[in-house]
Amino acid sequence: MKMQRMKSVPPFGQQHLLALGSFLVIASILLASCERVSANGGEFHGIRRAKCQQGRDRTQIYEGVDNVLMKRLQALRTEMRTRTSTQSAELDAYLVPSYDEHQSQYQMESDQRIKFLTGFSGTEGAAVVLLRSAAFWVDDRYVEQADQELNCAWRLFRQGERPSMAEYLLAELTPETLVGADPQLIPRSQWKALETDLSSDYIRMVRINRNLVDMVWGSKRPAPKSNQIRVHPVRFAGERWEAKVARLRANLTALRCDGMIVVSLTEIAYLLNLRGSDIPYVPVFKAYLLVTHRELLLYTNTSRETLSLKNHLKAHSCHNEHCVQVREYGDVWRDVRTMAQQWQRLLVPSAVVFDTGASEAIHATLPRNVIFERPSPIIFMRAQKNDVERQGMRRAHVRDGVAMCEVLSRLEDRYLAGDHITEMFLVREIDHARKIQSNSEGTAFPTIVAFGTHSGLPNYVPSNRTNIEVGDGMLLIDSGGQYEDGTTDVSRTLHLGDPSAEQIQAYTSVLSGMIRLSMLTFPENLKPAELDAIARGPVWGSMNDYPHGTGHGIGSYSAVRESPISISYTTKQRFTFKEGYFFSNEPGYYKKGAFGIRLENVLEVVDTGKTHPSGNKFLSFQDATLVPFEPKLIDRTLLSVPEKKWLNEYNARIRQQVGDELKRKHKMDAFYWMMNKTRHVPEYLTEQDVHGTANTRHLDSNVKIALPIILLLAKLTLAWF
């Protein structure tokens, strides 16, 4: 039957074969297109927005702030279409990063373009505006915040997940289209990666030197800050700027470089022993610095050049390599072009850990054959604190401990007295307590006070819109201070009522991980990423994890997050610890919609004086932070004997150092509160621990069997004697 049916079908002619071939070609193109959409575009609607109702009419009604933001987005699209604004063809997409010209983590108000355009007030985010759509990328810490602050015109994506910015642009744009961006605001490494990815579809990146967001902002854009530049005394810095420059020049000689351009504001402040207040939370000022073997050129607003500054930099009649010439901020572009004709090799900083390196604009200004990309040597000079800086950091943390003990003791007293305390009120109390300490220069980052479900958000920052009253529940506080002799960063989680068994177990697992890292002794060639599992281990044991890194470098009266140390198993770096480094130790536990826990201390890297069989030094850590933990949240049956010994030694240091300072200042209420929180923890289990229903369920079965026998033998021994 099959043969007969086949014979009854008329044979294909040549025209039929051609038609079939054409059909297959078209079908394959459509299939490839569908596959591309399904592979990349399946998630292109982004994270499901809690703020934006799904299934409604496609016409979105914007009100209030959302309406203002929508008008700004439309105005930006108008600028993209206007040839006169871009001095080029119409743009099909425009990128808005969360950086200033120096790729700073925090920006002055006039540089907060992301906030102006989107309403997002976090420190990290990136926007892409197309003529008919808009997308925003943010890391996992800020997803909830971005969802609330962005209006519904924006699609929201997580950084590190698909689609990437390049994938999104490739799917949304057609070949031969143009993507514009301000080259001063985008690091060269990011520009180059994006340019390479887009070139596969012949999509071209275009440098737009007139920032389009600034044009929309217009006359309402705040004036850039140009505050006074202050000299950072040697009694705090520990080394004269001339000695630092000499070390840097020796480094450049070893690399066969004629000089380098310094773009990082914290590096300029460190190298020249200067500080400023142009940017919130970080004591720096806007500037570029050119360092050659014959000259030092500082580019900043010359109107703030005082007699004190000139004397410090030896700027009077400066014509040699041992003084600093001060020039106007914008002159750097002209001078770089001119001087590049004499240079054979100029070090241009590359991306490393938290530092993104020089901008695309710097690279576009210099001849390609002159550029020598390398991590800035200043990063490693700055990270290894000298003796004076180390002592200053320790003293700053003692005063910081005093401030925290004052605030937390008053908090408990007021809560028990029935006072109504909100998150924002507590933020003001913490900031004020630091401000009144000696050598205080304000806060190191926005103070986080997160109560209840807010504590389950890893980077929640309270605002007038989200502010709630603190009550019976988990309360997470993450804060830090800037002092002339150091920078602090501390997190504590407490409970003003009666915590649940789940909360106690979670807190103890975080504390255990923190202690394990702090107790570690290790060879100096160990990579920081390899330490991450030590702190995360107890949290992983409860089948949980936290979305942020376990640790980051910290500066001395500088940025609270500093390269080259980053403890995170997802981002492995080749840089290792050195004696004199300071970094944070901050494991956490977050249960979305319920509660969160984060504990953080700053650690100092110290030399043990012992040598590894390979010849490397053995290093260890010393906690600089001195703030008590919450005893009611600690289940000591879950801690090992060495961990409890560490806790007792740590509490003894708090009683001695912070306690002495509290008594000296006659802060006796805070002193007695601190003494109560640092009570001795029994290092070995008692009979009550064994028979107590709350704790014994956590014990290992072998321990449960062995301990009653041990206690019985102890009783018999005592009876015998």
C-alpha positions, 0 to 999 in steps of 0.5 A: 500500500505504501508503494502504491501511494508513493507512486501516485504522487507526481514527481517534483519539477525543477520549479518545485525544488526551487520553491522548496529551497526558498521556503527552507531558507526563509524558515531557517532565518525565522527559526534562528530569529525565534531562537535568538529571541527565546535565548535572549529575549525570554527574560527581556521583560525583566524582573516582575515589578511589584510596583507595576500591576501586570495585565492592565491596559498597556497605557500606563498612567504616571502620577506625582514623582513618576510623572516627573521622571517620565517627562525627563525620560521623554526629554532625553529621547528628544535629545537623542533625536536632535542632531545639534545636541550630539553633533552626529547622526541620531542616536538609537540608544544612550547609556547612563552609568552611575559614575562621575569622571573619576568612577567614584562610588559616591557622587556629589549631587551634580553628578547624580545623573542616575537619580535625576533620570530614574529616581534610583538613589542607590550607589550602583546602577546602569541605565540604557535608554532606547527610543521606545524602551528603557532598561536598568541594571542593578546588583542583587542588593538593590533590586527591591529598592530599584523596584520601588524607586523606578517608575513602570517605564523601566525594565529591571534586570539583575547585573550578572544575569542574562540579559547583559546590557550588550545582549539587550542592545543586540536584541532591541537594535538593528544593524548599523545603529548607534549607541551613544555615551559620555566617554568621561563617565565610562571606564575603558574596560567596560567601553571596550567590552561593550564595543566588541560585543556590539560590533558583531551586529555592526552596532557602533559605540559613539562618544558623546562629549556633551552629556545628554542628561546634563542638557535635560537637567539644564539650569536646575542642575546643582553647581559642582562643589568646590570646597576647601582642600585641607592638608592631612597632617603627618601626625595622622598620615605617618609619611610626608607626601614627598616620600610617597612620590619618591616611592611611586617614581621608583615604581615607575622607573622599574616599569620603564614608564615616563610617568602616570596619570592618576584618576582616582580621587582617593589615590590623589588624596592619599599621595599628596596628604590632602583631603576634601569634602566635594563628595559625600562620605569620602574625604576627597576633592575633584582633581587629576594628577600627572606624575612624571620624573620631572613634574607633578601637575595637580588639576583642580579648581584653582580658586580654592588654592590657599596659602596653606595649600601652596606651602604644603605643596611647595607650589610657589615658583614651582619649576622642578620635580620636588614641588606640585604645580596647581592648574585648572581642572579642565586643562588636563586634556590640553596638557595630556595631548601636548605632553604625550608627544614627548612620552614613550610610555605612560602608565594608565590605570587599568581596572582592578578589584573595586577600581575601574581604571581610567575612563574611555575619554583618557584613552581616546585623548592619548596615542595608543602606542604611549599607553601602558595599562597597569593597576595603579601602584598607589593602590598597593602603597595605600593599602599597606598602612604604616605604623602611624596609620595602624595606631590611628585606625585602632584608636579610631575604632575605640572611639567608634566603639564608645559611640555605638555603646552609647547609642545601643544602651540608650536604645534599650533604655528608651524601648523599655521605657515605652518610647516610640523609636523609628529607623530614621530617628535611630540613624540620626542618633548614631550619626550624632554619637559619632559626630561628637567623638574627637577627630570625627569627620562624619559618616563613612557611608549612609547609615543603615537601620533595618527593622523586621522585614527590612533587615531581610534586604541586604542593602536597605537604607531607610528613608522618609518613605520607608521609615517604620517604628522599631519594636519586638524583632530583629534590628540590623545596624550597619554604620561607619565613621570617618575620623582624621586617624582612621575609617570604621565600618561595623554591623551589629544585629540585635533583638529588643524582645524575645528572639525565636529559636530560628533567629538564634540559630541563624545569628549564631551561625553568622557569628561562628563564621565571623569568628572562624575567619578572625581566628585564622592563621595562614601563609601569606600567599593565600588568595583572599577568595580562598578564605570565603568558604571559612566565613560562609561555611556555617551559613551554608550549613543551614542551606542559606547564603548571602548575596554580598562579599564577605570582606573588602579593603578599608582605607585610613580616613579614606574610602570605606571600600578599598582595593585590592582586598576582596573576599568573595568566591565569585570574584577571584583576585590574584592579590594577597594579604600583607601586614598592615592591610585592613579589611572587613569581615561581614558574613550575613543571613537573610530570610526575605520577608522575615528577618536578616542578620549581618555582623561586621568587624574590621580586621588588621593583618598582622605578622605572626613572626612564624615562617611556613615550610615554603618560606612564606610568612604566617599571617593572622588577623586582629579585630580592630572593631570593638562593639559587643555582640548580642548575648540573647541571640547566641546559642553557645552550644553551637559554638566550639570551645576555641570559638567561645574562647575567642569570644571571651578574649574579644569581650575582655578587650572591649571591657578594657579599651572601650570601658576605660574610655567610657569611664574617662568620659563618665558615660556610666550608663553605657559602661554598665550596658557594655559590661552586661553585654560582654559577660563571660561565656562558659566555654564548656557545657554545663548540665543545664546546657545538656538537659535544656530543651532549647539547646540540646536539640542542636547538639550532635547525637554523640555529644548528647550521649557522651555528656551525661556520662561525663557529668555522672563521672564528675559527680561520682569523683566529687562524692569520692573526695 
